[in-house]
Structure formats: structure tokens, C-alpha cells
Amino acid sequence: MSKLTLCMPGLTLLALFAPAAYPQAANSRPFRIEELRTPPGFEVSVHATVSGGPRHMAFGPNGVLYVATRNNGSVVAIPAQGRVVTAVRGLSGPHSLVFRDSDLYISVNDGVIRLRDAITEDFIISSQPQRFLAVPASGPGGHTTRSVAFGPDGRIYFAIGSSCNFCIEADSRRAAILQFDADGSNQQPFASGLRNSVGLAFHPVTGEMWATDNGGDGLGDNEPPEEVNIVRAGGDYGWPDCVANQRGTRWGTQARPERCGSTLAPEVEMQAHSAPLGISFYTGDQFPVAFWNDALVASHGSWNRTTPTGYKVVRVRTVGGRATGVVEDLLWGFLDPASRTRSGRPVQAITGPDGAVYVSDDATGNIYRIEHKGPRINQGGIVNVVDNIYSLYGLRLASDTSQFQIFGNGVALETLYIGEHQINFVLPESLTGDVVITVKNEIASDEAKVGVH
């Protein structure tokens, strides 16, 4: 076993017991849409293809999708399926973007650019980019992407990755999230100990910030775990010394495990080296109601793990603003572990105004659209009509009545009427309390709870 240098020149520390070399990355293979997979009831299509490595996305107030293309130094607009318009050029590593009214804010390598009056009829932004705020640019070997978001408090939040795998940073603004006033002034630290929080999102109900965080390389296939954190003001999330729930790591001779007692544990742990990037919350009305406010995380995929992992979009189930511990695949099939090949690398998944989910892929340039075509029970859509007779309202419930089924806590229920948008059924007197009603058709199933007293 040899020692492996994990830090930049000038910050060199040696990792102990590191392997002699990183495992090889998964090789690319031609993309084929038919290889992609979704859960039953969902379908995926290519919405558009753009050049230059599409990264983060945002829908403008005009309902148009805008995408930062880091390698091209541009932002493109996608006003319709297959139509791509270059909205602005000449930027330095644009990575994430956010609208505030009609103004567009774009994170670049060394800060944020603001474009006034970015909503135009031809989608081309004619206003001149303004330097809105400046932060440290990436150095040799450091993380180059920057992520910007507006919080529900109206302030700006800005994530800057570390300059290394494991080291003690000379600049406290790195491996951290900064906070600014809405005009770009009054820079303050918000949270620290975050090696590379590429994705930032605010929970639609609690308003709390959730952020992905990518762990360091060189400590083995399963160490350290990737994280999704609920980021709190003043919180220390442990990097480089602590991972998971206050567990120290032996990353080098200057490691400080004594600080782990005051670090905050992640909300969700994920497989090491799966590289979770963009995070958002599902807020549409097309997917089943059970998806509401669940987190969507794009896993970019490993490049230094013996068996590649990631390369997919996952759903992190939540209740009351907290993760339940259940993480489910939403879009996968990019990775073929047997051949160690991948056909794409998801970056971010966001909800569109139409309720579909849009996914960027910086390996193929594709923007995917995930649409739900299975049955959907409306929110509050189960109503007690009289005695034990209930009406259930929803979408795409039963196009073929011969293949429709409905259950209460797993027990088949008697139906009085079966339609595309309404089901009338009888609930046995033996079922009381919170009863799970499940509808199933030839495509998929959906479920909701009804209180029976």
C-alpha cells in the first residue's frame, strides 16, 4: 500500500492506508433512450439536446426552461420540445441559475452575474451581465462549480467547494455556504464543513435549506458516505475530519477527530462516490400526491470506485419536512455495471410548470422529461358519501374497467361505479382508523390514506 497525496500544493497532507491508484472510471457507451428505466406508470423522453455540458436549470416566470451550459460559457432557453435558443454567451463556467422576478442570476467560477430584464420575446437576453458578487475563484485541482439560490428570507445563499479532497482550508469561505443580503452586500458565513455542496434547495413547507454534499476520494470504495444535509445557520457538517453521525476519519496526520462531537449529522447518507449533485423538491400536480415535497437528487456517478455506482435520479421520501429513510430510484439505466459503461450522467432534476420532471445530463447534453401516466388520487380526493360508501376522485383511474382494482389495507373492495376520474366503493365496517386505499390499473397503482372513525 502506498501513500496518496490528497491536497493541493502548499496544503499537502498524506492520506494513510490509501490505495496505490484510483480504480478506473466507467467508460462511456452510446446513449439509447430504450435503456432508461422508470417506476411503473412513468415514461421518460428526450425533451431537447444542448451542447456544452448542461448543468443546473431553472424555469423562468414565462414558463420557459433555462439551462446553464458550463463548457460553452452560455445559458440556453428551451421554449418548446426540441427547440434550443442561446440566451447569453461569454460567461466563465456558468453552473447554476435562479430567477428573481424578471432578473436572472447565474453562478460562475468567481461569483454571481446578474442579467436585468432577462425575459424577452425571442428568449435572447440583450442586457449586459453585471458582476453581482465576487468570491474565491477555483485554484489548481479545486472544485470549480459554484451554486446560488435565493432563500425564502429573500437572502442569497452561495456554495463554494473545497480546494482539495482532505485538507485544512486557508480560506474559510471554501467548503462552506455563504449568505448575502439581496443586493449582494453583507457577506456572512452560513454553514461550514461541507466539502462540495453542489445542490441547494429550500423545502416548500419548512423553508429549511437542503444540500447535497460530496465526500472525499481515496479512502476506499465505501468511505466516506455521500450526504444530504438540512443546513442550519452556523452548522458545522464535519469536513474534512468527520462524516456521518460524528464519526471521525483518518484522512491524514492533521485530522482533528476531537471536533466531531459538535458536528451535525446528515439527514440522509448515500453510497460513497455516487456523487449527488442537484437537489430539488417535487411541487407539481402530475405525479401521485405521495410525491409532494419529496426530494429529487441527481446522482452524477462515481469515477473512482471499484464497482461504479450512481448515474441515476433518486426520490428521497419525506414526511413533515424530514426524510423518512426511504430512497427510491426514479430514473436509471445509464449505468451497466457488468460492462463498467455508462450512457449518461444526470446533474439535476426539477419540476416543470406542467408537473413533469426535467433532468439535465452533462455527458449526452440531453434534457429528459419524466411524465406520469399512471393513476393519480387527488389530494383529499376520498370523500365519505353516506354510511360506508365513499367516492374517490383522481386522474387516469380506469380506462379499462376489467383491469381496475381497489383495495383497503390490502383487502379487495366492492365497487359501485368505476370511471376515468371517479370511483365509488364500499368500505367494510371492519376497517377503521387510517385506512390505506390503493387503486391499481393496467399501468400502475397509487394510494392514499382516509380516516375512518
C-alpha positions as CSV (number, residue, x, y, z in Angstrom):
1,M,0.0,0.0,0.0
2,S,1.3,3.4,-0.8
3,K,0.5,6.9,0.4
4,L,-1.5,9.2,-1.8
5,T,-1.3,12.9,-1.9
6,L,-4.9,14.3,-1.5
7,C,-4.3,18.1,-1.3
8,M,-3.2,21.0,-3.4
9,P,0.4,22.1,-3.5
10,G,1.0,24.2,-0.4
11,L,-1.7,22.2,1.5
12,T,-0.1,18.8,1.1
13,L,-1.2,16.2,3.6
14,L,-0.8,12.4,3.2
15,A,-3.7,10.0,3.4
16,L,-2.9,6.9,5.4
17,F,-3.5,3.5,4.0
18,A,-4.8,4.8,0.7
19,P,-4.8,2.5,-2.3
20,A,-1.9,2.9,-4.8
21,A,-4.2,4.3,-7.5
22,Y,-7.8,5.2,-8.1
23,P,-9.9,2.5,-9.8
24,Q,-10.7,3.3,-13.4
25,A,-13.8,5.3,-14.2
26,A,-16.8,3.8,-16.1
27,N,-16.3,4.1,-19.8
28,S,-18.9,5.8,-21.9
29,R,-21.2,4.0,-24.3
30,P,-23.7,5.2,-26.9
31,F,-26.9,6.6,-25.5
32,R,-30.1,4.7,-26.2
33,I,-33.4,6.0,-24.7
34,E,-34.8,2.5,-24.6
35,E,-32.2,1.6,-21.9
36,L,-33.6,4.1,-19.4
37,R,-35.9,2.9,-16.7
38,T,-38.6,4.5,-14.5
39,P,-41.1,3.1,-12.0
40,P,-44.4,1.7,-13.3
41,G,-46.7,4.5,-14.5
42,F,-43.8,6.8,-15.6
43,E,-42.3,7.5,-19.0
44,V,-39.1,9.3,-20.0
45,S,-38.4,11.1,-23.2
46,V,-35.6,13.4,-24.6
47,H,-37.1,16.9,-24.3
48,A,-34.1,18.6,-26.0
49,T,-30.4,18.2,-26.6
50,V,-27.9,21.0,-26.0
51,S,-24.2,21.3,-26.3
52,G,-21.6,22.4,-23.8
53,G,-22.4,20.3,-20.7
54,P,-25.8,21.3,-19.3
55,R,-25.7,21.6,-15.6
56,H,-28.4,23.3,-13.4
57,M,-31.7,24.6,-14.7
58,A,-34.5,27.0,-13.8
59,F,-37.9,27.8,-15.2
60,G,-38.4,31.5,-15.8
61,P,-41.6,33.4,-14.9
62,N,-42.5,32.9,-18.6
63,G,-42.6,29.2,-18.1
64,V,-39.6,28.6,-20.3
65,L,-36.7,26.3,-19.2
66,Y,-33.3,27.9,-19.0
67,V,-30.1,25.8,-18.7
68,A,-26.5,26.7,-17.7
69,T,-24.0,25.1,-20.1
70,R,-20.7,25.2,-18.2
71,N,-18.4,24.1,-21.0
72,N,-19.8,26.6,-23.6
73,G,-20.0,29.5,-21.2
74,S,-23.6,30.1,-22.0
75,V,-27.2,29.9,-20.9
76,V,-29.8,28.4,-23.3
77,A,-33.5,28.7,-23.3
78,I,-35.8,25.8,-24.3
79,P,-39.2,27.3,-25.1
80,A,-40.5,24.1,-26.7
81,Q,-39.6,20.4,-27.1
82,G,-36.5,20.2,-29.4
83,R,-36.1,24.0,-29.7
84,V,-32.9,25.5,-28.1
85,V,-32.1,29.2,-28.2
86,T,-28.8,30.6,-26.8
87,A,-29.9,33.3,-24.4
88,V,-26.5,34.6,-23.3
89,R,-22.8,33.8,-24.2
90,G,-19.3,34.6,-22.9
91,L,-19.7,33.5,-19.2
92,S,-17.0,31.9,-17.2
93,G,-18.1,28.4,-16.1
94,P,-21.8,29.1,-15.6
95,H,-23.2,26.4,-13.3
96,S,-26.5,27.3,-11.6
97,L,-29.1,30.0,-12.2
98,V,-32.1,31.4,-10.4
99,F,-34.7,34.0,-11.4
100,R,-35.9,36.8,-9.1
101,D,-38.8,38.4,-10.9
102,S,-37.5,39.0,-14.4
103,D,-33.8,39.2,-13.5
104,L,-31.6,36.2,-13.9
105,Y,-28.7,35.4,-11.5
106,I,-26.0,33.0,-12.7
107,S,-23.3,31.5,-10.6
108,V,-19.9,31.5,-12.4
109,N,-16.4,30.4,-11.3
110,D,-15.7,33.6,-9.2
111,G,-19.1,34.8,-8.2
112,V,-22.6,35.7,-9.5
113,I,-23.6,37.5,-12.7
114,R,-26.9,39.4,-12.8
115,L,-28.8,40.0,-16.0
116,R,-31.6,42.5,-15.8
117,D,-34.9,42.1,-17.7
118,A,-33.9,38.6,-18.9
119,I,-37.4,37.6,-20.1
120,T,-37.7,38.5,-23.8
121,E,-39.9,37.5,-26.7
122,D,-37.1,36.0,-28.7
123,F,-35.5,34.5,-25.5
124,I,-32.2,36.2,-26.3
125,I,-31.0,38.3,-23.3
126,S,-29.8,41.7,-24.5
127,S,-28.9,43.3,-21.2
128,Q,-25.3,43.4,-20.2
129,P,-24.1,41.0,-17.5
130,Q,-23.4,42.8,-14.2
131,R,-20.9,41.5,-11.6
132,F,-23.2,41.0,-8.7
133,L,-20.9,39.5,-6.1
134,A,-17.3,38.1,-6.1
135,V,-16.0,35.1,-4.3
136,P,-12.8,33.0,-4.5
137,A,-12.1,31.5,-7.9
138,S,-11.1,27.9,-8.0
139,G,-7.4,27.1,-7.8
140,P,-5.4,24.2,-9.3
141,G,-7.2,21.0,-8.5
142,G,-10.0,22.6,-6.6
143,H,-13.8,22.4,-7.2
144,T,-14.8,24.9,-9.9
145,T,-18.6,24.9,-9.7
146,R,-20.5,27.4,-7.7
147,S,-24.2,27.2,-6.7
148,V,-26.5,30.1,-6.0
149,A,-30.0,30.2,-4.5
150,F,-32.5,32.7,-3.1
151,G,-33.9,31.6,0.3
152,P,-37.5,32.2,1.5
153,D,-36.0,35.0,3.6
154,G,-35.0,36.9,0.4
155,R,-31.3,36.4,1.0
156,I,-28.8,34.9,-1.3
157,Y,-27.0,31.6,-0.5
158,F,-23.8,30.6,-2.3
159,A,-22.0,27.3,-2.0
160,I,-18.2,27.1,-2.7
161,G,-16.5,23.7,-2.8
162,S,-13.2,22.8,-1.2
163,S,-9.8,23.2,-2.8
164,C,-8.8,19.6,-2.1
165,N,-10.0,16.1,-1.1
166,F,-8.9,16.5,2.5
167,C,-7.1,19.4,4.0
168,I,-7.4,22.4,6.3
169,E,-8.5,25.3,4.2
170,A,-6.7,28.6,4.4
171,D,-9.8,30.4,3.2
172,S,-12.8,29.9,5.4
173,R,-15.1,30.7,2.5
174,R,-14.3,27.4,0.9
175,A,-16.0,24.1,1.8
176,A,-18.9,26.3,3.0
177,I,-22.1,28.1,2.2
178,L,-22.1,31.9,2.4
179,Q,-25.1,34.2,2.9
180,F,-25.6,37.6,1.4
181,D,-28.3,40.3,1.5
182,A,-30.5,40.5,-1.6
183,D,-28.3,43.3,-3.0
184,G,-25.1,41.2,-2.7
185,S,-23.8,43.0,0.3
186,N,-23.2,41.9,3.9
187,Q,-21.4,38.6,3.2
188,Q,-21.6,36.2,6.1
189,P,-20.7,32.5,6.7
190,F,-23.9,30.4,6.9
191,A,-22.6,26.9,7.3
192,S,-19.2,25.1,7.2
193,G,-17.6,21.7,6.9
194,L,-19.3,21.0,3.6
195,R,-16.7,19.6,1.1
196,N,-18.8,20.3,-2.1
197,S,-22.5,21.2,-1.8
198,V,-23.3,21.3,-5.4
199,G,-27.1,21.3,-4.9
200,L,-29.1,23.7,-2.8
201,A,-32.9,23.7,-2.4
202,F,-35.4,25.0,0.2
203,H,-38.2,22.8,1.5
204,P,-41.5,24.1,0.2
205,V,-43.2,23.8,3.6
206,T,-40.5,24.3,6.3
207,G,-38.3,26.7,4.3
208,E,-35.2,24.9,5.5
209,M,-32.2,24.5,3.2
210,W,-31.4,21.1,2.0
211,A,-28.0,20.5,0.3
212,T,-26.1,17.6,-1.2
213,D,-22.5,17.1,-0.2
214,N,-19.8,15.1,-2.0
215,G,-17.3,13.2,0.2
216,G,-13.6,13.0,-0.5
217,D,-11.8,10.4,-2.6
218,G,-9.0,8.0,-1.8
219,L,-10.3,6.4,1.4
220,G,-11.8,3.3,-0.2
221,D,-14.9,2.2,-2.1
222,N,-17.3,2.8,0.8
223,E,-15.8,5.8,2.7
224,P,-16.9,8.4,3.3
225,P,-20.7,8.3,2.7
226,E,-22.2,11.0,0.5
227,E,-24.7,13.2,2.3
228,V,-27.9,15.2,2.0
229,N,-27.9,17.7,4.8
230,I,-30.5,20.0,6.3
231,V,-28.3,23.0,6.6
232,R,-28.8,25.2,9.6
233,A,-27.3,28.6,10.3
234,G,-23.9,28.2,12.0
235,G,-23.9,24.5,11.5
236,D,-20.6,22.6,11.1
237,Y,-21.0,19.4,9.0
238,G,-17.6,18.0,9.7
239,W,-15.4,18.0,6.6
240,P,-12.6,17.2,6.5
241,D,-12.4,15.4,9.8
242,C,-15.9,14.0,10.5
243,V,-18.5,12.1,8.4
244,A,-21.9,10.6,9.1
245,N,-23.1,10.9,12.7
246,Q,-20.0,12.5,14.3
247,R,-17.6,9.7,13.1
248,G,-14.0,10.7,12.6
249,T,-12.0,9.8,9.5
250,R,-8.2,9.0,9.3
251,W,-7.5,11.3,6.4
252,G,-4.1,12.4,7.4
253,T,-1.8,13.4,10.2
254,Q,-3.6,16.8,10.8
255,A,-7.0,15.2,11.2
256,R,-9.0,16.6,14.1
257,P,-11.5,14.0,15.3
258,E,-12.0,15.9,18.5
259,R,-14.2,18.3,16.7
260,C,-16.7,15.6,15.8
261,G,-18.7,16.0,19.0
262,S,-20.0,19.4,17.8
263,T,-20.7,18.5,14.1
264,L,-24.2,17.9,12.7
265,A,-25.3,14.6,11.2
266,P,-26.6,14.3,7.7
267,E,-30.3,13.9,7.1
268,V,-29.6,11.2,4.5
269,E,-26.5,9.1,3.9
270,M,-25.9,7.7,0.4
271,Q,-23.4,5.3,-1.1
272,A,-19.9,6.7,-1.2
273,H,-18.7,8.1,-4.5
274,S,-22.2,8.2,-6.1
275,A,-21.7,12.0,-6.4
276,P,-25.1,13.5,-5.6
277,L,-25.3,16.9,-7.4
278,G,-28.6,18.8,-7.9
279,I,-31.4,18.6,-5.4
280,S,-35.0,19.9,-5.6
281,F,-38.4,19.1,-4.2
282,Y,-41.4,17.8,-6.2
283,T,-44.0,20.5,-6.2
284,G,-46.2,19.6,-9.3
285,D,-49.6,18.2,-9.7
286,Q,-48.9,15.5,-12.3
287,F,-47.2,12.8,-10.2
288,P,-49.1,10.9,-7.4
289,V,-49.8,13.0,-4.4
290,A,-47.4,10.8,-2.4
291,F,-44.5,12.6,-4.3
292,W,-45.4,16.0,-2.9
293,N,-42.4,17.7,-1.3
294,D,-40.2,14.6,-1.7
295,A,-36.6,15.5,-2.6
296,L,-35.3,14.6,-6.1
297,V,-31.5,14.0,-6.1
298,A,-29.4,13.5,-9.3
299,S,-26.5,11.2,-8.7
300,H,-23.8,12.0,-11.2
301,G,-22.0,8.7,-10.7
302,S,-18.6,7.5,-9.5
303,W,-15.3,7.8,-11.3
304,N,-13.1,6.2,-8.7
305,R,-14.9,3.2,-7.3
306,T,-14.1,-0.5,-8.0
307,T,-17.7,-1.1,-8.8
308,P,-19.3,2.1,-10.3
309,T,-22.3,3.4,-8.6
310,G,-24.8,6.2,-9.1
311,Y,-25.7,7.5,-12.5
312,K,-29.4,7.9,-11.7
313,V,-32.1,10.2,-10.2
314,V,-33.5,9.1,-6.8
315,R,-36.5,10.1,-4.8
316,V,-35.9,10.8,-1.1
317,R,-39.2,10.3,0.6
318,T,-40.2,12.9,3.2
319,V,-42.9,13.5,5.8
320,G,-43.3,16.7,7.8
321,G,-40.1,18.2,6.3
322,R,-37.9,15.3,7.3
323,A,-36.5,12.3,5.4
324,T,-38.2,9.0,6.2
325,G,-35.1,6.9,5.4
326,V,-36.7,5.6,2.1
327,V,-34.7,6.4,-1.1
328,E,-36.1,5.1,-4.3
329,D,-34.9,5.2,-7.9
330,L,-36.8,7.5,-10.2
331,L,-34.7,7.4,-13.4
332,W,-32.0,4.8,-14.0
333,G,-30.4,2.6,-16.7
334,F,-27.5,4.9,-17.6
335,L,-25.0,2.5,-15.9
336,D,-24.3,-1.0,-16.9
337,P,-22.2,-2.5,-14.0
338,A,-21.4,-5.6,-15.9
339,S,-19.5,-3.8,-18.7
340,R,-18.5,-0.8,-16.5
341,T,-20.0,1.5,-19.0
342,R,-22.4,4.5,-18.7
343,S,-24.5,6.3,-21.3
344,G,-25.2,9.5,-19.3
345,R,-24.5,11.4,-16.1
346,P,-27.5,13.2,-14.5
347,V,-26.9,16.6,-12.9
348,Q,-30.2,18.0,-11.7
349,A,-33.9,17.1,-11.7
350,I,-36.6,19.9,-11.3
351,T,-40.3,20.2,-11.5
352,G,-41.8,22.0,-14.5
353,P,-44.9,24.1,-14.7
354,D,-46.6,21.1,-16.3
355,G,-45.9,18.9,-13.3
356,A,-43.4,16.8,-15.2
357,V,-39.8,16.4,-14.0
358,Y,-36.9,17.7,-16.2
359,V,-33.4,16.2,-15.9
360,S,-30.1,17.6,-17.2
361,D,-27.3,15.3,-18.4
362,D,-23.9,16.8,-19.0
363,A,-22.5,13.7,-20.7
364,T,-25.0,13.4,-23.5
365,G,-26.3,17.0,-23.5
366,N,-29.9,15.6,-23.1
367,I,-32.6,17.2,-21.1
368,Y,-35.1,14.4,-20.2
369,R,-38.7,14.8,-19.4
370,I,-40.3,12.3,-16.9
371,E,-44.1,12.2,-17.2
372,H,-46.5,10.3,-15.0
373,K,-49.2,8.3,-16.9
374,G,-50.5,6.0,-14.2
375,P,-53.5,6.5,-11.9
376,R,-53.4,9.5,-9.5
377,I,-55.6,10.0,-6.5
378,N,-56.4,13.7,-5.9
379,Q,-55.2,15.4,-2.7
380,G,-58.2,15.0,-0.3
381,G,-59.9,13.1,-3.1
382,I,-61.5,10.3,-0.9
383,V,-64.9,11.5,0.4
384,N,-67.4,9.7,2.7
385,V,-70.7,10.0,0.9
386,V,-73.0,8.1,3.2
387,D,-72.6,5.2,5.7
388,N,-69.8,3.1,4.3
389,I,-70.0,4.4,0.8
390,Y,-67.1,6.5,-0.4
391,S,-66.2,8.4,-3.6
392,L,-62.6,8.6,-4.8
393,Y,-61.6,11.3,-7.3
394,G,-58.4,11.4,-9.4
395,L,-56.9,11.2,-12.9
396,R,-56.4,8.3,-15.2
397,L,-58.1,5.9,-12.8
398,A,-59.7,3.3,-15.0
399,S,-59.5,3.4,-18.8
400,D,-60.1,-0.4,-18.8
401,T,-62.6,-1.3,-16.1
402,S,-61.8,-5.0,-16.4
403,Q,-58.3,-4.4,-15.2
404,F,-59.1,-2.0,-12.4
405,Q,-58.8,-3.0,-8.8
406,I,-59.2,-1.1,-5.5
407,F,-58.1,-2.2,-2.0
408,G,-58.4,-1.0,1.6
409,N,-55.5,-2.1,3.7
410,G,-54.9,-4.8,1.2
411,V,-58.5,-6.1,1.2
412,A,-60.3,-6.0,-2.2
413,L,-63.2,-3.6,-2.0
414,E,-66.7,-3.7,-3.6
415,T,-67.2,-1.0,-6.3
416,L,-70.4,0.7,-7.2
417,Y,-69.1,2.8,-10.1
418,I,-65.8,2.8,-12.0
419,G,-64.8,5.8,-14.2
420,E,-61.8,7.6,-15.5
421,H,-62.0,10.3,-12.8
422,Q,-64.2,8.8,-10.1
423,I,-64.6,5.6,-8.2
424,N,-67.5,4.8,-5.8
425,F,-66.7,2.0,-3.4
426,V,-67.9,0.3,-0.2
427,L,-65.6,0.2,2.8
428,P,-66.2,-2.7,5.2
429,E,-67.1,-1.8,8.8
430,S,-64.1,-3.8,10.0
431,L,-61.7,-1.3,8.5
432,T,-61.3,1.7,10.9
433,G,-58.6,4.3,11.7
434,D,-56.2,5.3,9.0
435,V,-57.1,3.1,6.1
436,V,-54.8,2.9,3.0
437,I,-56.8,2.9,-0.2
438,T,-54.9,1.5,-3.2
439,V,-56.1,1.8,-6.8
440,K,-54.5,-0.3,-9.5
441,N,-55.0,-0.3,-13.2
442,E,-53.2,-1.9,-16.2
443,I,-50.4,0.7,-15.9
444,A,-49.5,1.2,-12.2
445,S,-51.0,1.9,-8.8
446,D,-51.5,4.8,-6.4
447,E,-52.5,5.0,-2.8
448,A,-53.8,7.5,-0.2
449,K,-55.0,7.3,3.4
450,V,-58.5,8.0,4.6
451,G,-59.5,8.4,8.2
452,V,-62.4,6.1,9.2
453,H,-64.0,6.5,12.6
